[in-house]
Amino acid sequence: MKWIGERVSVVDGKDLTTIVIYPQQTTWKSMLLYAWFSMWTSIGVLVVMQLFYDYKREEKLMLFVFLMFWVYFFVRIGRAVIWQARGKELMKINDQAFVLKRSVFGYGKAKEYFFENIKKIRVHEPKSNSFEEFFQNSYFVVGGERIVFTYAGDDIKFARKLNEKDTKLLFQFITKQIEQRMRKR
């Protein structure tokens, strides 16, 4: 096994190449994310408890509306916490296809993309100092994919939150592997 950058490991075999991208691990950011999630959970529990008290209909409606808002962000933050703790992107390149799987706790659906249908592999770099760059690089967001290819008219994105150097190295490695395997056929 060799490493491409800080978070990307590669096992290059004769018939199969396996690539694993691990989530970025920053201890103080992880602690803040866990604290935010636990406080958000506490707020939700307190609001749910208030639903069982004797309030007017309008007040209960307000609590219910707030709870819908709360549930949306609870799911978003929960996904980020789980991804940071146990998520990774798995890629396999064999002689016929590029296989991509976003795995959490070992679970996830592997999708196979045949070489003949892959078009325009490219690096996606958000504009510097843009809202997109700020948002995609945020620790609490699961997205931030850096490599994109077109497959049957759809854009398939992967390589979450890689820095510029690692993205270029991974992009060069993947394109080289795909070209070599297509020439073999």
Residue, then its C-alpha position, 0 to 999 in steps of 0.5 A: m500500500k502506498w499513499i498519495g497525499e495525506r488521506v489517500s491510500v492506493v493498492d495497485g495490483k495487476d488486475l485491480t487497483t484500490i483507492v481509499i480516501y479517508p475523511q479529514q481528521t482535525t481533533w479540535k474541529s471534531m470536538l466542536l462538531y460533537a459538542w454542536f451535535s450533543m447540544w442540538t440533540s439536547i435542545g430537541v429533547l427539551v422541545v419534545m418534552q414541552l409538547f407534552y405540557d398544557y399549552k395553547r394550540e398556537e404555542k404547540l404549533m410553533l413548537f412543532v414548526f420549530l421541531m421540523f426545522w430542528v429535525y432537518f438540521f439534526v439529520r444534516i449534522g448527524r450525517a456529518v458526525i457519522w461521516q467524520a467518524r467512520g466514513k470513507e470513499l472506496m474506489k476500484i479500477n478493474d479492466q472494465a469499470f471504475v467502481l465507486k462506493r461511499s462507505v459508512f461503517g462498511y455499508g454503502k452501495a458500490k456503483e459501477y461505471f464502465f469505461e466506455n460511458i465515462k466522458k470528461i474526467r476533470v478536476h472541480e475547483p470552486k472559485s477562490n473566496s467564493f461562497e461555494e468554496f467556503f461552504q464546501n470546505s466547512y467541516f460540518v458539510v459532507g460534500g466538497e467533491r473535487i473530481v468529476f466525470t460525466y457518465a451517461g449524461d450525469d455528473i458523478k462527483f467524488a474525492r471529498k474535501l481533498n486539498e489541491k495537491d492531493t486532488k491533482l495527484l489522485f486525478q493523474f493517477i486515476t486517469k493514468q490507470i483508466e487509460q492503461r486498462m482501456r489500452k489492454r483491451 
